[in-house]
Amino acid sequence: MPIYEYEARDKTGQLRRGTVSAGDPADATKRLREQDLIPVRLTEQKPPSPLAFFRVPARPLAVFFRHLYNTYRSGIPLSESLQLFAETERSPLKSVAAFAAKRVTEGVPLSQALRESGYDFPMFVLPLLESGERSGRLEQVFGHLAEHFEREAEFEQDFKRGTIFAKAYMGCAILAMLLVLGIATSIGAASPVVTMIRNTLKLLAALIGLWLLWRILSMMKGTAKYTELVLLHLPIISIPFQKIAAARFARTMSLLYASGIPPDTSLELAAQATGNPLIISAAERLKVQLQRGEKFSQVIGQMPFIPPLVVQMVATGEKSGNLDESLTKAAEFLESEAKTGMKAMPIVAGFALYGFMILLLVYLIFQMMGAVAGFYQGLLSQ
C-alpha cells in the first residue's frame, strides 16, 4: 500500500506533519479527516530502491547490522540508531536506514519498515528480524546477522586473495598468446600453432564470458536466488553452502524455541530464515507432523542438509529438556564446518586455475615443438 507524506491542520489550526498508508490520495485524505486533520499538502512517498538491479555485497550489510547491534546494545533507540547510520555512514543502505528511521519513529516494527523500504534484503533477513521482535531477542538477531554477513564478506575477500595470482598468470598468458598471434598475422605466417592459439583464445573467451555472466546473475536481485539454488546442488562446491543453510536454520530455531513460540511455527519461520527454497518447502510439508505431536528430532531428521550428527544432538537435547541449547550447539558446529569449507574453496580455486594454466602451457609447448620439428624436417627433405 502506498505511503503518503502529509501536512495538515488540526482543530486548533496547528500544522501537523507525518505519513499515512492509503490506497490512493482520496483514501489518504479520508483517513486524515477521520483523525480531524485537514490536509494542506499530500505527496506520495517514493520508497528508496538502492541498486535497483544489483544486490548490495556482504560488507555493507555486515556494517549495517553491526551498527544496529552495537547501538541497540548501548540502549540507543532504534529510530535514533537508524538516523545516525543514515547521517554518518557512506553506505548503499543509507537511504534505506533514513526511510526505516521515519517509519520506526511512527511506531512501525523494524522488519515492516525495512520491507516497506523497497530494498530486496536476502530472503532470510526479514523473517529473522520478525522472530527477534516476537521473541524479544532483537539484540541477538542483530548480532547473528552481523556475524553472518561478516563471514560472507571475509569469504569474498579470501576468495579474491586466493585467486588473484592465478588470474594474473592467466592474463599474462592471454596477452602472450595475443602477441604471438599478432606477430604471426603481421608476417602472414600460417601454421598449426597459429590455428591452435586462435582456438585456445576462443575457448578462453567463452569460459571468461560464462564466468562474467554467472557473476552478473549472482549479483542481480531477480536471479541471485536461482544461482544460489544451483550452488546448493553442485558436487563438492555445494557442501559449505548447504552447511551454512543448515546452521542458519538451527540458529533461528534455537532463538524461536527458547522464546516459547510453538514448534510448528518455529519450524516454518526458521525455514524461511534460511532463504533456501528446498528447506522452506520441506518445512511446510513437515510442520503437520509436529502438529500431530511427533518428536522434533524425527521431523528435523527429514529436513534437507541436516547431517545425522545434528539430529543426534537435537534428540539428546530433547530428552534432557535443553533443546534450545542443543540447537545452538548444533548451529555453532555447522557454522564452524561451513567456515572451514569456505576457507578451503579459494585455495582449491587457485590451484585449479594454476593447474589449468600449466596444462595449457604444456600443450602450447608441445604444439610449438611439433611445429618446429615439422619445419626442420621439411627443410631436410628439400
C-alpha positions in Angstrom: 0.0 0.0 0.0 1.4 3.4 -0.9 2.6 5.8 1.9 1.8 9.5 1.7 3.6 12.3 3.5 1.2 15.0 4.6 1.0 18.4 6.1 -2.4 19.1 7.8 -4.1 21.5 10.2 -5.7 20.1 13.3 -8.7 21.7 15.2 -6.6 24.3 16.8 -5.0 25.3 13.5 -1.6 23.9 14.3 0.4 22.4 11.4 0.9 18.7 11.7 3.3 16.5 9.6 3.5 12.8 9.2 2.8 9.8 7.0 -0.3 7.8 6.3 -0.8 4.5 4.4 -3.6 4.6 1.9 -4.7 3.1 -1.4 -4.8 6.5 -3.2 -4.8 10.2 -2.4 -8.6 10.3 -1.9 -8.3 7.4 0.6 -5.4 9.2 2.4 -7.5 12.4 2.6 -10.4 10.4 4.1 -8.2 8.8 6.7 -6.8 12.2 7.7 -10.2 13.7 8.1 -11.2 10.8 10.3 -8.4 12.0 12.6 -9.8 15.5 12.5 -7.0 16.7 10.3 -7.4 19.0 7.2 -4.8 18.2 4.6 -2.7 21.1 3.3 -0.1 19.1 1.3 -0.2 15.4 0.3 2.6 13.7 -1.6 3.2 10.0 -2.3 6.4 8.8 -0.6 8.7 7.1 -3.1 10.5 4.3 -1.3 14.2 4.2 -1.9 15.4 1.5 -4.2 19.2 1.5 -4.0 21.0 -0.5 -6.7 17.8 -1.3 -8.5 19.2 -4.2 -10.3 22.1 -5.4 -8.2 22.4 -6.7 -4.7 24.4 -4.9 -2.1 27.5 -7.1 -1.3 28.0 -8.6 2.1 30.3 -5.9 3.6 27.7 -3.1 3.7 25.2 -5.4 5.2 27.7 -6.5 7.8 28.4 -2.9 8.7 24.7 -2.1 8.9 23.7 -4.8 11.3 26.9 -4.4 13.3 25.9 -0.8 13.8 22.4 -1.8 14.9 23.8 -4.4 17.3 26.3 -2.0 18.9 23.8 0.9 19.3 20.9 -1.3 20.4 23.1 -2.9 23.0 24.1 0.5 24.2 20.5 1.4 24.8 20.1 3.8 21.9 16.5 3.7 20.4 16.2 2.1 17.0 14.9 5.2 15.3 17.9 7.2 16.5 20.3 4.4 15.6 18.9 4.2 12.0 19.0 8.0 11.7 22.6 8.1 12.9 23.6 5.4 10.3 21.9 7.4 7.6 23.7 10.6 8.6 27.2 9.2 9.3 27.8 6.2 7.1 28.7 6.2 3.4 26.7 3.1 2.5 24.4 1.8 -0.2 21.9 1.3 2.7 22.0 4.9 3.7 18.6 5.8 2.1 17.1 2.5 3.5 18.2 3.5 7.0 16.7 7.0 6.6 13.4 5.6 5.4 13.3 3.0 8.2 14.1 5.6 10.9 11.0 7.6 9.9 8.7 4.5 10.0 10.1 3.2 13.3 9.5 6.7 14.8 5.9 6.3 13.8 5.7 3.0 15.7 6.2 0.6 12.8 8.3 -2.5 13.7 11.7 -2.6 12.1 11.0 -5.6 10.0 8.0 -3.9 8.4 9.9 -0.7 8.0 12.7 -2.5 6.1 10.1 -4.3 4.0 8.4 -1.1 3.1 11.8 0.5 2.2 11.7 -1.3 -1.2 15.1 -2.9 -0.7 15.3 -6.5 -1.5 17.2 -7.9 1.5 18.4 -11.5 1.4 15.4 -13.8 1.9 16.2 -14.9 5.4 16.8 -11.4 6.9 13.2 -10.1 7.5 11.8 -13.4 8.9 14.7 -13.5 11.3 14.1 -9.9 12.4 10.4 -10.7 12.9 11.3 -13.7 15.0 13.6 -11.4 17.1 10.8 -8.9 17.5 8.3 -11.6 18.5 10.7 -13.3 20.9 12.2 -10.2 22.5 15.7 -11.2 21.3 16.3 -8.5 18.7 19.8 -7.8 20.0 20.8 -11.4 19.5 19.4 -11.3 16.0 21.3 -8.2 15.1 24.5 -9.9 16.4 23.7 -13.1 14.4 23.1 -11.2 11.2 26.3 -9.1 11.7 28.4 -12.2 12.2 26.8 -14.0 9.2 27.5 -11.1 6.8 31.0 -10.6 8.2 31.7 -14.2 7.5 30.4 -13.8 3.9 32.5 -10.7 3.4 35.5 -12.4 4.8 34.9 -15.3 2.4 34.6 -12.9 -0.6 37.9 -11.3 0.4 39.7 -14.7 0.9 38.4 -15.8 -2.5 39.8 -12.7 -4.2 43.1 -13.0 -2.5 43.4 -16.8 -3.1 42.8 -16.5 -6.8 44.5 -13.1 -7.7 47.9 -14.6 -8.7 46.3 -17.3 -10.8 44.1 -14.7 -12.5 47.2 -12.6 -13.1 49.1 -15.5 -14.7 46.1 -16.3 -16.9 46.0 -12.6 -18.0 49.7 -12.7 -18.8 49.3 -16.0 -20.8 46.4 -14.5 -22.8 48.5 -11.4 -23.6 51.4 -13.5 -24.7 49.2 -15.6 -27.0 47.7 -12.4 -28.4 51.2 -11.0 -29.0 52.3 -14.2 -30.8 49.1 -14.2 -32.9 49.6 -10.6 -33.8 53.2 -11.2 -34.9 52.2 -14.3 -36.9 49.3 -12.4 -38.6 51.5 -9.4 -39.5 54.1 -11.5 -41.2 51.5 -13.7 -42.9 52.5 -16.9 -41.2 50.0 -19.7 -41.2 50.8 -22.9 -39.2 49.1 -25.4 -36.9 50.4 -23.4 -33.9 48.7 -20.2 -35.0 45.4 -22.1 -35.5 45.8 -23.7 -32.1 46.4 -20.3 -30.5 43.3 -19.0 -32.1 41.2 -21.9 -30.9 42.6 -21.6 -27.4 41.8 -17.9 -27.2 38.2 -18.6 -28.4 37.9 -21.3 -25.7 39.2 -18.9 -23.0 36.9 -16.1 -24.2 33.9 -18.4 -23.9 34.9 -19.5 -20.4 35.5 -15.9 -19.3 32.2 -14.9 -20.8 30.4 -17.6 -18.9 32.1 -16.7 -15.7 31.2 -13.0 -16.1 27.6 -14.0 -16.9 27.5 -16.1 -13.7 28.9 -13.2 -11.7 26.3 -10.8 -13.1 23.4 -13.2 -12.5 24.5 -13.9 -8.9 24.6 -10.1 -8.2 21.2 -9.3 -9.7 18.3 -9.4 -7.3 15.9 -11.2 -9.6 18.3 -14.1 -10.4 20.5 -14.4 -7.3 18.2 -16.9 -5.6 18.5 -19.2 -8.7 22.3 -19.1 -8.7 22.3 -19.9 -5.0 20.0 -22.8 -5.7 22.4 -24.1 -8.4 25.3 -23.8 -5.9 23.4 -25.9 -3.5 23.3 -28.8 -6.0 26.9 -28.7 -7.4 29.1 -31.6 -6.3 31.7 -30.7 -3.6 31.2 -27.0 -4.1 27.7 -27.2 -2.5 28.8 -28.7 0.8 29.8 -25.4 2.6 26.7 -23.6 1.3 24.5 -26.5 2.5 26.1 -26.3 5.9 25.5 -22.5 6.1 21.8 -23.0 5.3 21.5 -25.8 7.9 23.4 -23.6 10.5 21.1 -20.7 9.8 18.1 -22.9 10.3 19.4 -24.3 13.6 20.4 -20.9 14.9 16.9 -19.4 14.2 15.2 -22.5 15.6 17.1 -22.1 18.9 16.0 -18.4 19.2 12.4 -19.2 18.5 12.1 -22.3 20.6 13.7 -20.5 23.6 11.2 -17.7 23.2 8.2 -20.1 23.6 7.0 -20.0 20.0 5.1 -23.2 19.1 7.3 -25.8 17.4 5.4 -25.9 14.1 5.5 -22.1 13.8 9.2 -22.1 14.8 9.9 -24.7 12.1 8.2 -22.6 9.4 9.9 -19.3 10.4 13.3 -20.9 10.8 13.0 -22.4 7.3 12.1 -19.0 5.9 15.1 -17.5 7.6 17.4 -19.8 5.6 16.2 -18.3 2.4 16.5 -21.8 0.9 13.5 -23.0 -1.2 14.2 -26.7 -0.5 14.2 -26.2 3.3 11.1 -23.9 3.1 9.1 -26.4 1.1 10.2 -29.3 3.4 9.2 -27.3 6.5 5.7 -26.6 5.0 5.3 -30.3 4.4 6.7 -31.5 7.8 5.1 -29.0 10.2 1.9 -31.1 10.0 3.8 -33.9 11.7 4.7 -31.6 14.6 1.1 -30.5 14.9 0.3 -34.3 15.3 2.7 -34.5 18.2 5.6 -36.3 16.6 9.1 -35.8 18.1 11.0 -32.8 17.0 14.2 -34.8 16.3 12.3 -37.1 14.0 11.0 -34.2 12.0 14.4 -32.5 11.9 15.9 -35.7 10.5 13.7 -35.4 7.4 14.9 -31.8 6.6 17.4 -31.4 3.8 21.1 -30.7 4.5 20.8 -31.7 8.2 23.6 -34.2 9.0 22.9 -37.2 11.3 25.2 -35.8 14.0 23.0 -32.7 14.3 19.9 -34.9 14.5 21.5 -36.9 17.4 22.4 -33.6 19.2 18.7 -32.5 18.9 17.5 -35.9 20.1 19.8 -35.6 23.1 18.6 -32.1 23.9 15.0 -33.2 23.5 15.5 -36.0 26.1 17.3 -33.7 28.6 14.9 -30.8 28.2 17.6 -28.5 26.8 16.5 -28.4 23.1 17.3 -24.7 22.6 20.9 -25.2 23.9 21.4 -28.3 21.7 20.2 -26.3 18.7 22.6 -23.6 19.5 25.5 -26.0 19.8 24.4 -27.7 16.5 24.4 -24.3 14.8 27.9 -23.5 16.1 29.1 -26.9 14.9 27.6 -26.4 11.4 29.0 -22.8 11.2 32.4 -24.0 12.1 32.3 -26.7 9.5 31.0 -24.3 6.8 33.7 -21.7 7.7 36.4 -24.4 7.2 34.9 -25.4 3.9 34.6 -21.7 2.8 38.3 -21.1 3.6 39.4 -24.1 1.6 37.4 -23.0 -1.5 39.7 -20.1 -2.6 42.7 -22.4 -2.2 41.1 -25.1 -4.3 40.0 -22.5 -6.9 43.5 -21.1 -7.0 45.1 -24.5 -7.6 42.5 -25.3 -10.2 43.5 -22.1 -12.2 47.2 -22.9 -11.7 46.6 -26.4 -13.0 44.6 -25.2 -16.0 47.4 -22.7 -16.9 50.1 -25.4 -16.5 48.2 -27.8 -18.8 47.7 -25.0 -21.3 51.3 -24.1 -21.2 52.5 -27.7 -21.6 50.0 -28.1 -24.5 51.3 -25.0 -26.2 55.0 -26.0 -25.8 54.4 -29.5 -27.3 52.5 -28.0 -30.2 55.3 -25.5 -30.9 57.9 -28.2 -30.6 55.9 -30.3 -33.1 55.6 -27.3 -35.5 59.4 -26.6 -35.3 60.2 -30.3 -35.8 58.0 -30.4 -38.8 59.6 -27.2 -40.2 63.1 -28.7 -39.9 62.0 -32.0 -41.4 60.7 -30.0 -44.4 64.0 -28.3 -44.8 65.9 -31.5 -44.6 63.7 -33.2 -47.1 64.5 -30.4 -49.6 
